[in-house]
Amino acid sequence: MTFSPGDTSRTISVAVLDDGLDEADEFFTVTLANPVNATSGDDGASVTITDNDPSPALTIADVMVDEGAGTQR
């Protein structure tokens, strides 16, 4: 990554796959190392990819079955 004179920040793009699966948030760290002709005051950042998928749901409904001799519920 190259900073031009006067630049104090840069953007790093990270592709995220929106898979539709409910899962825990994911974390990673970006660390800048070995600066040349510069010093680094804060050389890292923590990144959180927040899951946006709904939790799974299960619905059970009442059912009636005619057995001929009577009805059970």
All heavy atoms as a GROMACS GRO file, in nm:
protein
  522
    1MET      N    1   0.086  -0.116   0.000
    1MET     CA    2   0.000   0.000   0.000
    1MET      C    3   0.091   0.122   0.000
    1MET      O    4   0.187   0.130   0.075
    1MET     CB    5  -0.089  -0.004   0.124
    1MET     CG    6  -0.175   0.116   0.138
    1MET     SD    7  -0.291   0.102   0.275
    1MET     CE    8  -0.391  -0.033   0.222
    2THR      N    9   0.057   0.218  -0.084
    2THR     CA   10   0.138   0.338  -0.096
    2THR      C   11   0.056   0.460  -0.056
    2THR      O   12  -0.057   0.477  -0.100
    2THR     CB   13   0.188   0.356  -0.241
    2THR    OG1   14   0.262   0.241  -0.278
    2THR    CG2   15   0.273   0.480  -0.254
    3PHE      N   16   0.114   0.544   0.030
    3PHE     CA   17   0.054   0.670   0.070
    3PHE      C   18   0.129   0.783  -0.001
    3PHE      O   19   0.252   0.786   0.001
    3PHE     CB   20   0.067   0.691   0.221
    3PHE     CG   21  -0.025   0.606   0.303
    3PHE    CD1   22   0.002   0.472   0.326
    3PHE    CD2   23  -0.138   0.661   0.360
    3PHE    CE1   24  -0.083   0.394   0.403
    3PHE    CE2   25  -0.224   0.584   0.437
    3PHE     CZ   26  -0.196   0.450   0.458
    4SER      N   27   0.055   0.874  -0.061
    4SER     CA   28   0.116   0.993  -0.121
    4SER      C   29   0.143   1.093  -0.010
    4SER      O   30   0.079   1.089   0.096
    4SER     CB   31   0.022   1.054  -0.225
    4SER     OG   32  -0.001   0.963  -0.330
    5PRO      N   33   0.236   1.188  -0.032
    5PRO     CA   34   0.261   1.290   0.070
    5PRO      C   35   0.131   1.362   0.109
    5PRO      O   36   0.052   1.400   0.023
    5PRO     CB   37   0.357   1.386   0.001
    5PRO     CG   38   0.428   1.301  -0.101
    5PRO     CD   39   0.323   1.204  -0.148
    6GLY      N   40   0.104   1.371   0.238
    6GLY     CA   41  -0.016   1.436   0.289
    6GLY      C   42  -0.131   1.341   0.315
    6GLY      O   43  -0.226   1.375   0.386
    7ASP      N   44  -0.129   1.222   0.256
    7ASP     CA   45  -0.235   1.122   0.282
    7ASP      C   46  -0.223   1.069   0.424
    7ASP      O   47  -0.113   1.039   0.470
    7ASP     CB   48  -0.226   1.004   0.186
    7ASP     CG   49  -0.273   1.036   0.045
    7ASP    OD1   50  -0.329   1.145   0.025
    7ASP    OD2   51  -0.253   0.952  -0.045
    8THR      N   52  -0.335   1.057   0.492
    8THR     CA   53  -0.334   1.002   0.628
    8THR      C   54  -0.422   0.878   0.642
    8THR      O   55  -0.428   0.818   0.747
    8THR     CB   56  -0.382   1.108   0.730
    8THR    OG1   57  -0.512   1.151   0.694
    8THR    CG2   58  -0.286   1.227   0.733
    9SER      N   59  -0.492   0.841   0.534
    9SER     CA   60  -0.573   0.720   0.540
    9SER      C   61  -0.585   0.660   0.401
    9SER      O   62  -0.569   0.728   0.300
    9SER     CB   63  -0.713   0.751   0.596
    9SER     OG   64  -0.785   0.834   0.507
   10ARG      N   65  -0.613   0.531   0.400
   10ARG     CA   66  -0.636   0.456   0.275
   10ARG      C   67  -0.751   0.360   0.301
   10ARG      O   68  -0.778   0.321   0.415
   10ARG     CB   69  -0.512   0.377   0.233
   10ARG     CG   70  -0.387   0.458   0.209
   10ARG     CD   71  -0.395   0.543   0.087
   10ARG     NE   72  -0.386   0.454  -0.029
   10ARG     CZ   73  -0.398   0.495  -0.152
   10ARG    NH1   74  -0.419   0.620  -0.179
   10ARG    NH2   75  -0.390   0.411  -0.251
   11THR      N   76  -0.818   0.318   0.194
   11THR     CA   77  -0.929   0.225   0.206
   11THR      C   78  -0.888   0.088   0.153
   11THR      O   79  -0.824   0.078   0.048
   11THR     CB   80  -1.050   0.275   0.125
   11THR    OG1   81  -1.090   0.401   0.178
   11THR    CG2   82  -1.166   0.178   0.133
   12ILE      N   83  -0.923  -0.015   0.228
   12ILE     CA   84  -0.901  -0.153   0.186
   12ILE      C   85  -1.038  -0.214   0.162
   12ILE      O   86  -1.124  -0.212   0.250
   12ILE     CB   87  -0.826  -0.234   0.293
   12ILE    CG1   88  -0.689  -0.174   0.319
   12ILE    CG2   89  -0.816  -0.380   0.253
   12ILE    CD1   90  -0.617  -0.236   0.436
   13SER      N   91  -1.062  -0.266   0.042
   13SER     CA   92  -1.190  -0.329   0.011
   13SER      C   93  -1.183  -0.478   0.039
   13SER      O   94  -1.084  -0.543   0.007
   13SER     CB   95  -1.226  -0.308  -0.136
   13SER     OG   96  -1.243  -0.170  -0.162
   14VAL      N   97  -1.290  -0.530   0.101
   14VAL     CA   98  -1.298  -0.672   0.133
   14VAL      C   99  -1.430  -0.724   0.075
   14VAL      O  100  -1.537  -0.674   0.110
   14VAL     CB  101  -1.294  -0.696   0.285
   14VAL    CG1  102  -1.311  -0.843   0.317
   14VAL    CG2  103  -1.167  -0.640   0.345
   15ALA      N  104  -1.421  -0.821  -0.013
   15ALA     CA  105  -1.542  -0.880  -0.071
   15ALA      C  106  -1.607  -0.972   0.032
   15ALA      O  107  -1.539  -1.050   0.098
   15ALA     CB  108  -1.508  -0.958  -0.197
   16VAL      N  109  -1.738  -0.960   0.047
   16VAL     CA  110  -1.813  -1.042   0.143
   16VAL      C  111  -1.918  -1.121   0.066
   16VAL      O  112  -1.993  -1.065  -0.013
   16VAL     CB  113  -1.880  -0.953   0.250
   16VAL    CG1  114  -1.964  -1.037   0.344
   16VAL    CG2  115  -1.776  -0.874   0.326
   17LEU      N  116  -1.923  -1.251   0.088
   17LEU     CA  117  -2.020  -1.338   0.024
   17LEU      C  118  -2.147  -1.341   0.107
   17LEU      O  119  -2.147  -1.387   0.221
   17LEU     CB  120  -1.963  -1.480   0.009
   17LEU     CG  121  -2.058  -1.585  -0.045
   17LEU    CD1  122  -2.099  -1.551  -0.189
   17LEU    CD2  123  -1.993  -1.722  -0.041
   18ASP      N  124  -2.258  -1.291   0.052
   18ASP     CA  125  -2.386  -1.295   0.121
   18ASP      C  126  -2.450  -1.430   0.092
   18ASP      O  127  -2.515  -1.449  -0.011
   18ASP     CB  128  -2.476  -1.180   0.074
   18ASP     CG  129  -2.600  -1.167   0.160
   18ASP    OD1  130  -2.609  -1.234   0.264
   18ASP    OD2  131  -2.688  -1.087   0.122
   19ASP      N  132  -2.429  -1.527   0.181
   19ASP     CA  133  -2.465  -1.665   0.153
   19ASP      C  134  -2.604  -1.706   0.200
   19ASP      O  135  -2.650  -1.814   0.171
   19ASP     CB  136  -2.362  -1.760   0.213
   19ASP     CG  137  -2.343  -1.739   0.362
   19ASP    OD1  138  -2.426  -1.671   0.425
   19ASP    OD2  139  -2.245  -1.791   0.416
   20GLY      N  140  -2.674  -1.624   0.277
   20GLY     CA  141  -2.809  -1.659   0.323
   20GLY      C  142  -2.812  -1.757   0.439
   20GLY      O  143  -2.919  -1.802   0.478
   21LEU      N  144  -2.697  -1.793   0.496
   21LEU     CA  145  -2.691  -1.886   0.608
   21LEU      C  146  -2.680  -1.810   0.739
   21LEU      O  147  -2.600  -1.716   0.750
   21LEU     CB  148  -2.571  -1.980   0.596
   21LEU     CG  149  -2.567  -2.070   0.473
   21LEU    CD1  150  -2.435  -2.146   0.468
   21LEU    CD2  151  -2.684  -2.166   0.474
   22ASP      N  152  -2.758  -1.848   0.839
   22ASP     CA  153  -2.745  -1.788   0.971
   22ASP      C  154  -2.616  -1.839   1.035
   22ASP      O  155  -2.593  -1.959   1.042
   22ASP     CB  156  -2.866  -1.824   1.058
   22ASP     CG  157  -2.858  -1.760   1.194
   22ASP    OD1  158  -2.826  -1.640   1.201
   22ASP    OD2  159  -2.881  -1.830   1.294
   23GLU      N  160  -2.532  -1.748   1.077
   23GLU     CA  161  -2.404  -1.786   1.137
   23GLU      C  162  -2.358  -1.675   1.230
   23GLU      O  163  -2.414  -1.566   1.231
   23GLU     CB  164  -2.300  -1.811   1.027
   23GLU     CG  165  -2.281  -1.693   0.934
   23GLU     CD  166  -2.212  -1.729   0.803
   23GLU    OE1  167  -2.155  -1.838   0.793
   23GLU    OE2  168  -2.215  -1.647   0.712
   24ALA      N  169  -2.255  -1.702   1.305
   24ALA     CA  170  -2.200  -1.602   1.397
   24ALA      C  171  -2.130  -1.492   1.318
   24ALA      O  172  -2.088  -1.512   1.204
   24ALA     CB  173  -2.101  -1.670   1.493
   25ASP      N  174  -2.120  -1.372   1.381
   25ASP     CA  175  -2.042  -1.265   1.320
   25ASP      C  176  -1.898  -1.315   1.303
   25ASP      O  177  -1.851  -1.401   1.377
   25ASP     CB  178  -2.042  -1.142   1.409
   25ASP     CG  179  -2.180  -1.076   1.417
   25ASP    OD1  180  -2.268  -1.110   1.336
   25ASP    OD2  181  -2.197  -0.989   1.504
   26GLU      N  182  -1.830  -1.260   1.204
   26GLU     CA  183  -1.691  -1.300   1.178
   26GLU      C  184  -1.598  -1.181   1.200
   26GLU      O  185  -1.636  -1.067   1.176
   26GLU     CB  186  -1.680  -1.355   1.037
   26GLU     CG  187  -1.766  -1.479   1.019
   26GLU     CD  188  -1.764  -1.532   0.878
   26GLU    OE1  189  -1.658  -1.584   0.836
   26GLU    OE2  190  -1.868  -1.522   0.811
   27PHE      N  191  -1.476  -1.209   1.244
   27PHE     CA  192  -1.381  -1.104   1.280
   27PHE      C  193  -1.247  -1.130   1.213
   27PHE      O  194  -1.208  -1.244   1.194
   27PHE     CB  195  -1.357  -1.104   1.433
   27PHE     CG  196  -1.483  -1.096   1.514
   27PHE    CD1  197  -1.550  -1.211   1.553
   27PHE    CD2  198  -1.534  -0.974   1.550
   27PHE    CE1  199  -1.666  -1.204   1.628
   27PHE    CE2  200  -1.651  -0.965   1.625
   27PHE     CZ  201  -1.716  -1.081   1.664
   28PHE      N  202  -1.178  -1.021   1.179
   28PHE     CA  203  -1.039  -1.032   1.137
   28PHE      C  204  -0.968  -0.900   1.167
   28PHE      O  205  -1.033  -0.799   1.198
   28PHE     CB  206  -1.025  -1.072   0.989
   28PHE     CG  207  -1.074  -0.970   0.889
   28PHE    CD1  208  -0.985  -0.878   0.834
   28PHE    CD2  209  -1.206  -0.969   0.849
   28PHE    CE1  210  -1.030  -0.785   0.741
   28PHE    CE2  211  -1.251  -0.877   0.755
   28PHE     CZ  212  -1.162  -0.785   0.701
   29THR      N  213  -0.837  -0.902   1.162
   29THR     CA  214  -0.755  -0.785   1.191
   29THR      C  215  -0.669  -0.752   1.071
   29THR      O  216  -0.616  -0.841   1.006
   29THR     CB  217  -0.665  -0.812   1.313
   29THR    OG1  218  -0.748  -0.850   1.424
   29THR    CG2  219  -0.584  -0.691   1.351
   30VAL      N  220  -0.658  -0.622   1.043
   30VAL     CA  221  -0.568  -0.573   0.938
   30VAL      C  222  -0.453  -0.503   1.009
   30VAL      O  223  -0.475  -0.417   1.095
   30VAL     CB  224  -0.639  -0.475   0.844
   30VAL    CG1  225  -0.542  -0.416   0.743
   30VAL    CG2  226  -0.755  -0.543   0.773
   31THR      N  227  -0.330  -0.541   0.977
   31THR     CA  228  -0.213  -0.481   1.039
   31THR      C  229  -0.118  -0.431   0.932
   31THR      O  230  -0.084  -0.504   0.839
   31THR     CB  231  -0.140  -0.585   1.128
   31THR    OG1  232  -0.233  -0.637   1.223
   31THR    CG2  233  -0.022  -0.523   1.199
   32LEU      N  234  -0.077  -0.305   0.946
   32LEU     CA  235   0.024  -0.248   0.856
   32LEU      C  236   0.160  -0.266   0.922
   32LEU      O  237   0.176  -0.243   1.042
   32LEU     CB  238  -0.002  -0.099   0.833
   32LEU     CG  239  -0.139  -0.065   0.773
   32LEU    CD1  240  -0.153   0.086   0.759
   32LEU    CD2  241  -0.158  -0.132   0.638
   33ALA      N  242   0.258  -0.309   0.845
   33ALA     CA  243   0.390  -0.337   0.901
   33ALA      C  244   0.500  -0.285   0.809
   33ALA      O  245   0.478  -0.267   0.689
   33ALA     CB  246   0.406  -0.487   0.922
   34ASN      N  247   0.616  -0.262   0.865
   34ASN     CA  248   0.737  -0.223   0.793
   34ASN      C  249   0.720  -0.097   0.707
   34ASN      O  250   0.743  -0.099   0.586
   34ASN     CB  251   0.786  -0.340   0.706
   34ASN     CG  252   0.811  -0.465   0.785
   34ASN    OD1  253   0.865  -0.458   0.895
   34ASN    ND2  254   0.769  -0.579   0.733
   35PRO      N  255   0.676   0.016   0.770
   35PRO     CA  256   0.664   0.138   0.690
   35PRO      C  257   0.800   0.185   0.639
   35PRO      O  258   0.902   0.167   0.706
   35PRO     CB  259   0.604   0.238   0.788
   35PRO     CG  260   0.640   0.187   0.923
   35PRO     CD  261   0.646   0.037   0.910
   36VAL      N  262   0.801   0.240   0.519
   36VAL     CA  263   0.924   0.293   0.459
   36VAL      C  264   0.909   0.444   0.447
   36VAL      O  265   0.809   0.493   0.394
   36VAL     CB  266   0.946   0.230   0.319
   36VAL    CG1  267   1.069   0.290   0.252
   36VAL    CG2  268   0.960   0.079   0.331
   37ASN      N  269   1.008   0.519   0.498
   37ASN     CA  270   1.006   0.666   0.497
   37ASN      C  271   0.884   0.722   0.570
   37ASN      O  272   0.830   0.826   0.530
   37ASN     CB  273   1.012   0.720   0.354
   37ASN     CG  274   1.139   0.681   0.281
   37ASN    OD1  275   1.246   0.674   0.341
   37ASN    ND2  276   1.128   0.654   0.153
   38ALA      N  277   0.838   0.654   0.673
   38ALA     CA  278   0.723   0.700   0.750
   38ALA      C  279   0.722   0.632   0.886
   38ALA      O  280   0.797   0.538   0.910
   38ALA     CB  281   0.594   0.667   0.675
   39THR      N  282   0.637   0.682   0.974
   39THR     CA  283   0.613   0.616   1.102
   39THR      C  284   0.464   0.591   1.113
   39THR      O  285   0.383   0.659   1.052
   39THR     CB  286   0.659   0.704   1.220
   39THR    OG1  287   0.590   0.828   1.215
   39THR    CG2  288   0.809   0.727   1.217
   40SER      N  289   0.432   0.492   1.191
   40SER     CA  290   0.291   0.455   1.206
   40SER      C  291   0.251   0.470   1.352
   40SER      O  292   0.312   0.409   1.439
   40SER     CB  293   0.272   0.311   1.160
   40SER     OG  294   0.140   0.271   1.184
   41GLY      N  295   0.148   0.551   1.377
   41GLY     CA  296   0.100   0.567   1.514
   41GLY      C  297   0.003   0.457   1.552
   41GLY      O  298   0.008   0.406   1.662
   42ASP      N  299  -0.084   0.420   1.463
   42ASP     CA  300  -0.182   0.314   1.486
   42ASP      C  301  -0.173   0.222   1.365
   42ASP      O  302  -0.219   0.256   1.257
   42ASP     CB  303  -0.322   0.371   1.501
   42ASP     CG  304  -0.426   0.265   1.532
   42ASP    OD1  305  -0.389   0.147   1.552
   42ASP    OD2  306  -0.545   0.299   1.536
   43ASP      N  307  -0.114   0.107   1.382
   43ASP     CA  308  -0.084   0.022   1.267
   43ASP      C  309  -0.182  -0.092   1.244
   43ASP      O  310  -0.156  -0.182   1.165
   43ASP     CB  311   0.057  -0.034   1.277
   43ASP     CG  312   0.078  -0.118   1.402
   43ASP    OD1  313  -0.016  -0.127   1.483
   43ASP    OD2  314   0.188  -0.173   1.418
   44GLY      N  315  -0.299  -0.090   1.311
   44GLY     CA  316  -0.393  -0.200   1.291
   44GLY      C  317  -0.536  -0.160   1.313
   44GLY      O  318  -0.566  -0.055   1.371
   45ALA      N  319  -0.625  -0.244   1.264
   45ALA     CA  320  -0.768  -0.223   1.282
   45ALA      C  321  -0.837  -0.357   1.294
   45ALA      O  322  -0.800  -0.453   1.226
   45ALA     CB  323  -0.826  -0.145   1.165
   46SER      N  324  -0.936  -0.365   1.382
   46SER     CA  325  -1.019  -0.485   1.394
   46SER      C  326  -1.144  -0.465   1.309
   46SER      O  327  -1.203  -0.358   1.309
   46SER     CB  328  -1.058  -0.508   1.539
   46SER     OG  329  -0.944  -0.533   1.617
   47VAL      N  330  -1.184  -0.569   1.238
   47VAL     CA  331  -1.297  -0.562   1.147
   47VAL      C  332  -1.398  -0.669   1.187
   47VAL      O  333  -1.362  -0.782   1.216
   47VAL     CB  334  -1.252  -0.585   1.001
   47VAL    CG1  335  -1.369  -0.577   0.906
   47VAL    CG2  336  -1.143  -0.485   0.963
   48THR      N  337  -1.526  -0.631   1.188
   48THR     CA  338  -1.634  -0.726   1.216
   48THR      C  339  -1.726  -0.733   1.096
   48THR      O  340  -1.773  -0.630   1.047
   48THR     CB  341  -1.716  -0.681   1.339
   48THR    OG1  342  -1.630  -0.669   1.451
   48THR    CG2  343  -1.827  -0.781   1.369
   49ILE      N  344  -1.750  -0.854   1.046
   49ILE     CA  345  -1.851  -0.876   0.943
   49ILE      C  346  -1.974  -0.926   1.017
   49ILE      O  347  -1.975  -1.036   1.072
   49ILE     CB  348  -1.803  -0.980   0.839
   49ILE    CG1  349  -1.674  -0.932   0.772
   49ILE    CG2  350  -1.913  -1.006   0.736
   49ILE    CD1  351  -1.610  -1.036   0.682
   50THR      N  352  -2.078  -0.843   1.021
   50THR     CA  353  -2.199  -0.873   1.096
   50THR      C  354  -2.294  -0.958   1.013
   50THR      O  355  -2.327  -0.922   0.900
   50THR     CB  356  -2.268  -0.742   1.138
   50THR    OG1  357  -2.175  -0.661   1.210
   50THR    CG2  358  -2.389  -0.770   1.226
   51ASP      N  359  -2.336  -1.071   1.069
   51ASP     CA  360  -2.430  -1.158   0.999
   51ASP      C  361  -2.564  -1.087   0.984
   51ASP      O  362  -2.615  -1.028   1.080
   51ASP     CB  363  -2.448  -1.289   1.076
   51ASP     CG  364  -2.542  -1.383   1.004
   51ASP    OD1  365  -2.516  -1.412   0.886
   51ASP    OD2  366  -2.641  -1.426   1.065
   52ASN      N  367  -2.622  -1.090   0.865
   52ASN     CA  368  -2.749  -1.023   0.840
   52ASN      C  369  -2.861  -1.121   0.804
   52ASN      O  370  -2.965  -1.080   0.754
   52ASN     CB  371  -2.733  -0.922   0.726
   52ASN     CG  372  -2.700  -0.987   0.593
   52ASN    OD1  373  -2.661  -1.103   0.588
   52ASN    ND2  374  -2.714  -0.912   0.486
   53ASP      N  375  -2.839  -1.249   0.830
   53ASP     CA  376  -2.937  -1.351   0.792
   53ASP      C  377  -3.030  -1.383   0.909
   53ASP      O  378  -2.987  -1.384   1.023
   53ASP     CB  379  -2.865  -1.477   0.745
   53ASP     CG  380  -2.772  -1.447   0.629
   53ASP    OD1  381  -2.819  -1.388   0.530
   53ASP    OD2  382  -2.653  -1.479   0.638
   54PRO      N  383  -3.157  -1.411   0.881
   54PRO     CA  384  -3.251  -1.441   0.989
   54PRO      C  385  -3.220  -1.576   1.056
   54PRO      O  386  -3.168  -1.667   0.992
   54PRO     CB  387  -3.387  -1.447   0.919
   54PRO     CG  388  -3.355  -1.479   0.777
   54PRO     CD  389  -3.221  -1.418   0.749
   55SER      N  390  -3.255  -1.584   1.183
   55SER     CA  391  -3.240  -1.711   1.255
   55SER      C  392  -3.339  -1.812   1.200
   55SER      O  393  -3.447  -1.775   1.156
   55SER     CB  394  -3.267  -1.691   1.405
   55SER     OG  395  -3.173  -1.601   1.459
   56PRO      N  396  -3.303  -1.940   1.203
   56PRO     CA  397  -3.397  -2.042   1.155
   56PRO      C  398  -3.522  -2.046   1.244
   56PRO      O  399  -3.516  -2.015   1.361
   56PRO     CB  400  -3.319  -2.173   1.164
   56PRO     CG  401  -3.191  -2.142   1.229
   56PRO     CD  402  -3.177  -1.995   1.246
   57ALA      N  403  -3.634  -2.084   1.186
   57ALA     CA  404  -3.760  -2.093   1.262
   57ALA      C  405  -3.829  -2.225   1.230
   57ALA      O  406  -3.817  -2.278   1.120
   57ALA     CB  407  -3.850  -1.976   1.225
   58LEU      N  408  -3.900  -2.276   1.328
   58LEU     CA  409  -3.975  -2.400   1.312
   58LEU      C  410  -4.116  -2.375   1.362
   58LEU      O  411  -4.136  -2.322   1.471
   58LEU     CB  412  -3.910  -2.513   1.392
   58LEU     CG  413  -3.985  -2.644   1.396
   58LEU    CD1  414  -3.988  -2.707   1.257
   58LEU    CD2  415  -3.920  -2.739   1.495
   59THR      N  416  -4.216  -2.412   1.284
   59THR     CA  417  -4.356  -2.397   1.323
   59THR      C  418  -4.423  -2.534   1.320
   59THR      O  419  -4.408  -2.608   1.223
   59THR     CB  420  -4.430  -2.302   1.225
   59THR    OG1  421  -4.361  -2.177   1.224
   59THR    CG2  422  -4.572  -2.281   1.266
   60ILE      N  423  -4.496  -2.565   1.427
   60ILE     CA  424  -4.570  -2.690   1.435
   60ILE      C  425  -4.717  -2.655   1.457
   60ILE      O  426  -4.750  -2.581   1.549
   60ILE     CB  427  -4.518  -2.780   1.549
   60ILE    CG1  428  -4.372  -2.813   1.526
   60ILE    CG2  429  -4.603  -2.905   1.562
   60ILE    CD1  430  -4.306  -2.888   1.639
   61ALA      N  431  -4.804  -2.707   1.372
   61ALA     CA  432  -4.947  -2.678   1.382
   61ALA      C  433  -5.022  -2.802   1.428
   61ALA      O  434  -4.978  -2.915   1.408
   61ALA     CB  435  -5.000  -2.631   1.247
   62ASP      N  436  -5.140  -2.781   1.491
   62ASP     CA  437  -5.226  -2.893   1.530
   62ASP      C  438  -5.276  -2.966   1.406
   62ASP      O  439  -5.300  -2.906   1.302
   62ASP     CB  440  -5.348  -2.842   1.609
   62ASP     CG  441  -5.307  -2.788   1.745
   62ASP    OD1  442  -5.199  -2.824   1.793
   62ASP    OD2  443  -5.385  -2.709   1.802
   63VAL      N  444  -5.291  -3.097   1.419
   63VAL     CA  445  -5.339  -3.181   1.308
   63VAL      C  446  -5.446  -3.274   1.362
   63VAL      O  447  -5.433  -3.330   1.470
   63VAL     CB  448  -5.223  -3.264   1.247
   63VAL    CG1  449  -5.274  -3.355   1.139
   63VAL    CG2  450  -5.114  -3.173   1.195
   64MET      N  451  -5.553  -3.294   1.284
   64MET     CA  452  -5.657  -3.390   1.320
   64MET      C  453  -5.658  -3.501   1.215
   64MET      O  454  -5.653  -3.474   1.096
   64MET     CB  455  -5.793  -3.323   1.326
   64MET     CG  456  -5.805  -3.222   1.439
   64MET     SD  457  -5.967  -3.147   1.450
   64MET     CE  458  -6.062  -3.284   1.512
   65VAL      N  459  -5.664  -3.628   1.265
   65VAL     CA  460  -5.664  -3.742   1.174
   65VAL      C  461  -5.785  -3.831   1.210
   65VAL      O  462  -5.805  -3.865   1.326
   65VAL     CB  463  -5.534  -3.823   1.190
   65VAL    CG1  464  -5.538  -3.946   1.100
   65VAL    CG2  465  -5.413  -3.736   1.158
   66ASP      N  466  -5.864  -3.867   1.110
   66ASP     CA  467  -5.980  -3.955   1.131
   66ASP      C  468  -5.933  -4.100   1.122
   66ASP      O  469  -5.885  -4.143   1.017
   66ASP     CB  470  -6.086  -3.925   1.025
   66ASP     CG  471  -6.214  -4.006   1.050
   66ASP    OD1  472  -6.220  -4.081   1.148
   66ASP    OD2  473  -6.306  -3.990   0.968
   67GLU      N  474  -5.945  -4.174   1.233
   67GLU     CA  475  -5.904  -4.314   1.235
   67GLU      C  476  -6.022  -4.407   1.212
   67GLU      O  477  -6.011  -4.527   1.226
   67GLU     CB  478  -5.836  -4.348   1.368
   67GLU     CG  479  -5.703  -4.280   1.385
   67GLU     CD  480  -5.633  -4.327   1.510
   67GLU    OE1  481  -5.696  -4.388   1.597
   67GLU    OE2  482  -5.513  -4.301   1.521
   68GLY      N  483  -6.136  -4.354   1.181
   68GLY     CA  484  -6.254  -4.435   1.155
   68GLY      C  485  -6.338  -4.457   1.279
   68GLY      O  486  -6.459  -4.440   1.278
   69ALA      N  487  -6.280  -4.499   1.392
   69ALA     CA  488  -6.357  -4.524   1.514
   69ALA      C  489  -6.370  -4.399   1.599
   69ALA      O  490  -6.448  -4.396   1.691
   69ALA     CB  491  -6.288  -4.634   1.595
   70GLY      N  492  -6.296  -4.299   1.569
   70GLY     CA  493  -6.300  -4.176   1.648
   70GLY      C  494  -6.201  -4.075   1.591
   70GLY      O  495  -6.132  -4.104   1.494
   71THR      N  496  -6.194  -3.961   1.651
   71THR     CA  497  -6.102  -3.858   1.606
   71THR      C  498  -6.004  -3.827   1.718
   71THR      O  499  -6.044  -3.811   1.833
   71THR     CB  500  -6.180  -3.727   1.570
   71THR    OG1  501  -6.275  -3.760   1.469
   71THR    CG2  502  -6.088  -3.620   1.519
   72GLN      N  503  -5.878  -3.827   1.684
   72GLN     CA  504  -5.774  -3.792   1.782
   72GLN      C  505  -5.716  -3.657   1.745
   72GLN      O  506  -5.706  -3.621   1.630
   72GLN     CB  507  -5.662  -3.895   1.781
   72GLN     CG  508  -5.702  -4.026   1.843
   72GLN     CD  509  -5.580  -4.116   1.859
   72GLN    OE1  510  -5.477  -4.092   1.799
   72GLN    NE2  511  -5.594  -4.218   1.941
   73ARG      N  512  -5.679  -3.591   1.846
   73ARG     CA  513  -5.617  -3.461   1.824
   73ARG      C  514  -5.481  -3.458   1.887
   73ARG      O  515  -5.456  -3.508   1.989
   73ARG     CB  516  -5.705  -3.352   1.882
   73ARG     CG  517  -5.653  -3.217   1.854
   73ARG     CD  518  -5.749  -3.113   1.900
   73ARG     NE  519  -5.698  -2.990   1.846
   73ARG     CZ  520  -5.752  -2.875   1.861
   73ARG    NH1  521  -5.863  -2.864   1.928
   73ARG    NH2  522  -5.700  -2.767   1.811
   0.00000   0.00000   0.00000
